[in-house]
C-alpha cells in the first residue's frame, strides 16, 4: 500500500533516491566493515580494525568479531555477489526509471531479505549469555542491535515491493518486448 500511495503521488522519485543512497552507503560499509570478518586483518589499517572493535563492543555485536560460519557465508555472498551490484544499482536509481534494473533488484532484494531473517533471529533468540560479555544480554541490547540490522531488511523489502507493484517498473506499463516479438512471429 505504501509503495502504491507513493507511486500515485509521484513519490517513486523519492524512493529511487532512497535506494540510490542505500546502495552508495553500502559500498564503504561492505568494504571497510563487513569484509573484515572474512579477510585477513592485515588488509585493513589499524583505524578500521579499531572502528570494528568499537562498534562490536558498543552495540554488543559479536557476529562481526567472532562470526559464526553461517554468518561468514552471508558476508562472502555480500562481497562476491552484492558488492559488484551496488554501484550499478546506485547508478540506475540515481538516473531513475531504469527498467532494466527491475529483475536484478528483485533478485538482490529477495536474497538480502532472506539472509536477514536468520541474522535477526540469531540476535533476538540465540542464548549468548555463555559466549561473550560483548554479546547482547538484555532484551534492550538485543532490540538495539536488531534495530541496527533492520534497515537492511526494510529497504530491500521496500525495493522488492517497488519493483513488483510500481507502474514505473511494472512490465505491463512499458510492455514486455520479448513477448511482443514472440507473438508477432507466430
C-alpha positions as CSV (number, residue, x, y, z in Angstrom):
1,X,0.0,0.0,0.0
2,X,2.8,2.4,1.0
3,X,4.5,1.9,-2.4
4,X,1.3,2.3,-4.3
5,X,0.5,5.5,-2.5
6,X,3.9,7.0,-3.1
7,X,3.8,6.0,-6.7
8,X,0.4,7.7,-7.2
9,X,1.8,10.9,-5.6
10,X,4.8,10.7,-7.9
11,X,6.9,9.6,-4.9
12,X,8.7,7.0,-7.0
13,X,11.5,9.5,-7.5
14,X,11.8,9.8,-3.7
15,X,12.1,6.0,-3.4
16,X,14.7,5.9,-6.1
17,X,16.8,8.5,-4.2
18,X,16.4,6.4,-1.0
19,X,17.5,3.3,-2.9
20,X,20.4,5.1,-4.5
21,X,21.6,6.4,-1.1
22,X,21.2,2.9,0.3
23,X,23.4,1.3,-2.3
24,X,26.0,4.1,-2.3
25,X,26.3,3.9,1.5
26,X,26.5,0.1,1.4
27,X,29.7,0.2,-0.6
28,X,32.0,1.5,2.2
29,X,30.2,-0.5,4.8
30,X,30.8,-3.7,2.9
31,X,34.4,-2.9,2.0
32,X,35.6,-1.4,5.3
33,X,33.5,-3.2,8.0
34,X,31.7,-6.3,6.8
35,X,34.5,-7.9,4.8
36,X,36.8,-7.7,7.8
37,X,35.1,-10.8,9.1
38,X,36.4,-12.9,6.2
39,X,39.6,-11.2,5.0
40,X,42.9,-11.2,6.9
41,X,43.4,-8.4,9.3
42,X,46.5,-7.0,7.6
43,X,44.2,-5.9,4.7
44,X,42.9,-3.1,6.9
45,X,44.6,-0.2,8.6
46,X,44.5,-0.2,12.4
47,X,41.9,2.7,12.4
48,X,39.4,0.5,10.6
49,X,40.1,-2.5,12.8
50,X,39.7,-0.3,15.8
51,X,36.4,1.0,14.4
52,X,35.1,-2.6,14.1
53,X,36.2,-3.4,17.6
54,X,34.5,-0.2,19.0
55,X,31.2,-0.9,17.1
56,X,31.1,-4.5,18.1
57,X,31.7,-3.7,21.8
58,X,29.5,-0.6,21.9
59,X,26.5,-2.3,20.3
60,X,27.2,-5.8,21.5
61,X,27.5,-7.3,18.0
62,X,29.7,-10.4,18.4
63,X,28.9,-11.6,14.9
64,X,31.4,-9.2,13.4
65,X,34.2,-10.0,15.9
66,X,33.7,-13.8,16.2
67,X,31.4,-14.6,13.3
68,X,29.7,-18.0,13.1
69,X,30.4,-19.9,9.9
70,X,26.9,-19.3,8.6
71,X,27.3,-15.6,9.0
72,X,30.7,-15.7,7.2
73,X,28.9,-17.3,4.2
74,X,26.5,-14.4,4.1
75,X,29.5,-11.9,4.1
76,X,31.2,-13.9,1.3
77,X,27.9,-13.5,-0.7
78,X,27.8,-9.9,0.1
79,X,31.4,-9.4,-1.1
80,X,31.2,-11.5,-4.2
81,X,27.6,-11.1,-5.4
82,X,26.2,-7.9,-3.8
83,X,29.2,-5.6,-3.8
84,X,29.5,-5.5,-7.7
85,X,25.8,-4.8,-7.9
86,X,25.9,-1.8,-5.5
87,X,27.3,0.8,-8.0
88,X,25.1,-0.5,-10.8
89,X,22.0,-0.2,-8.7
90,X,23.1,3.2,-7.3
91,X,23.5,4.5,-10.9
92,X,20.2,3.1,-12.0
93,X,18.3,4.7,-9.1
94,X,20.1,8.0,-9.4
95,X,19.3,8.2,-13.0
96,X,15.7,7.0,-12.4
97,X,13.2,4.9,-14.3
98,X,15.8,2.4,-15.5
99,X,13.5,-0.5,-16.3
100,X,16.5,-2.9,-16.8
101,X,17.2,-2.8,-13.0
102,X,13.9,-4.5,-12.2
103,X,15.0,-8.1,-12.4
104,X,18.4,-7.7,-10.7
105,X,16.7,-5.6,-8.0
106,X,14.2,-8.3,-7.4
107,X,16.9,-10.9,-7.1
108,X,19.0,-8.7,-4.8
109,X,16.1,-7.8,-2.5
110,X,14.9,-11.3,-2.1
111,X,18.4,-12.6,-1.4
112,X,19.1,-9.9,1.2
113,X,15.8,-10.2,2.9
114,X,16.2,-13.9,3.1
115,X,19.6,-13.6,4.8
116,X,18.4,-11.0,7.3
117,X,15.8,-13.5,8.8
118,X,18.4,-15.8,10.3
119,X,20.6,-12.8,11.4
120,X,17.7,-11.1,13.2
121,X,16.6,-14.5,14.7
122,X,20.1,-15.1,16.0
123,X,20.2,-11.6,17.5
124,X,16.9,-11.9,19.2
125,X,16.8,-15.6,20.2
126,X,20.3,-17.0,20.5
127,X,21.4,-17.8,24.0
128,X,24.5,-15.6,24.0
129,X,25.0,-15.4,27.8
130,X,27.6,-18.2,27.6
131,X,29.5,-16.8,24.7
132,X,30.9,-13.4,25.4
133,X,30.4,-10.4,27.6
134,X,30.3,-8.5,24.3
135,X,27.1,-10.3,23.3
136,X,23.7,-8.8,23.9
137,X,22.5,-9.9,27.3
138,X,19.3,-7.9,27.8
139,X,16.2,-7.5,25.6
140,X,17.1,-3.8,25.3
141,X,20.6,-4.7,23.9
142,X,19.1,-7.3,21.6
143,X,16.5,-4.8,20.2
144,X,19.1,-2.1,19.8
145,X,21.3,-4.5,17.7
146,X,18.2,-5.7,15.8
147,X,17.4,-2.0,15.0
148,X,20.9,-1.5,13.5
149,X,20.3,-4.5,11.2
150,X,16.6,-3.8,10.5
151,X,17.2,-1.2,7.6
152,X,19.0,-4.0,5.7
153,X,15.7,-5.9,5.8
154,X,13.3,-3.0,5.5
155,X,14.9,-1.3,2.5
156,X,15.3,-4.5,0.4
157,X,11.6,-5.4,1.1
158,X,10.6,-1.9,0.1
159,X,12.7,-2.3,-3.0
160,X,11.0,-5.6,-3.8
161,X,7.5,-4.2,-3.4
162,X,8.5,-1.2,-5.5
163,X,9.8,-3.4,-8.3
164,X,6.7,-5.6,-8.2
165,X,4.0,-3.0,-7.7
166,X,5.1,0.3,-9.1
167,X,3.8,1.2,-12.5
168,X,7.3,2.7,-13.2
169,X,8.9,-0.7,-13.0
170,X,5.9,-2.9,-13.9
171,X,6.5,-4.6,-17.3
172,X,2.8,-4.2,-18.1
173,X,3.3,-0.4,-18.4
174,X,6.3,-0.4,-20.7
175,X,5.4,-3.6,-22.4
176,X,7.3,-6.9,-22.5
177,X,9.1,-6.5,-25.8
178,X,10.3,-10.2,-25.8
179,X,6.7,-11.5,-25.5
180,X,5.5,-8.9,-28.1
181,X,8.2,-10.0,-30.6
182,X,7.4,-13.7,-30.0
183,X,3.7,-13.2,-30.6
184,X,4.4,-11.4,-33.9
185,X,6.4,-14.3,-35.2
186,X,3.6,-16.8,-34.8
